[in-house]
Amino acid sequence: MTPARAKGEDSTYGAAMVAVGLAGAAIAIGAFSLYGGKAAASAAFGTVLAIANLFVLGKVIRAMMPEPEPVPGEEPGTQEPGPQKGSPAAWGIFALLKVVGLFALVLVAVKADWVTPLGFLVGYGALPIGIVMAQLARGMSAR
C-alpha cells in the first residue's frame, strides 16, 4: 500500500469513527433530556457497539483487500493488486463470530434490563448517520 493512499484511507476511516461518536453523543444527550438516564445509557451503549463494529469491520475489510504492488516510475494507485493479507475463509469466519458476539452482547444487555431495546437501536443508528456525515464532509473538502 502506498503511503499517500494509506494516509487517505486512514483519515476517512478515522473521520467516520469520529462522526459516529459525535452523532451518538448528540443522540444520547437528546435521549437524556427527553427520556432520562436509562434511555441515554441505552443510546450510549448502542453507539459504543456501533463504533466497535465499525472498527472491527474496517480491520476485516482491510485484511481481505489485496495490497497493490509498487512499480517503480508509476503513479500511486495504478499498481496491480498483489496477494491478500490472509485467508478469505478465516476472515469470513471471524466476521461471522463478530456478528454472533454482537447479537449475544445485545441479547444479554436487553435481557438483563441494562438497556432498553429502542434506546439501543436509536444509539446504534449513529452508525449510518456518522458514515454519511463523514462521506459528506469528505466530499465537501475535495472541492
Rosetta blueprint (number, residue, H / E / L):
1 M L
2 T L
3 P H
4 A H
5 R H
6 A H
7 K H
8 G H
9 E H
10 D H
11 S H
12 T H
13 Y H
14 G H
15 A H
16 A H
17 M H
18 V H
19 A H
20 V H
21 G H
22 L H
23 A H
24 G H
25 A H
26 A H
27 I H
28 A H
29 I H
30 G H
31 A H
32 F H
33 S H
34 L H
35 Y H
36 G L
37 G H
38 K H
39 A H
40 A H
41 A H
42 S H
43 A H
44 A H
45 F H
46 G H
47 T H
48 V H
49 L H
50 A H
51 I H
52 A H
53 N H
54 L H
55 F H
56 V H
57 L H
58 G H
59 K H
60 V H
61 I H
62 R H
63 A H
64 M H
65 M L
66 P L
67 E L
68 P E
69 E L
70 P L
71 V L
72 P L
73 G L
74 E L
75 E L
76 P L
77 G L
78 T L
79 Q L
80 E L
81 P E
82 G L
83 P L
84 Q L
85 K L
86 G L
87 S L
88 P H
89 A H
90 A H
91 W H
92 G H
93 I H
94 F H
95 A H
96 L H
97 L H
98 K H
99 V H
100 V H
101 G H
102 L H
103 F H
104 A H
105 L H
106 V H
107 L H
108 V H
109 A H
110 V H
111 K H
112 A L
113 D L
114 W L
115 V L
116 T L
117 P H
118 L H
119 G H
120 F H
121 L H
122 V H
123 G H
124 Y H
125 G L
126 A H
127 L H
128 P H
129 I H
130 G H
131 I H
132 V H
133 M H
134 A H
135 Q H
136 L H
137 A H
138 R H
139 G H
140 M H
141 S H
142 A H
143 R L
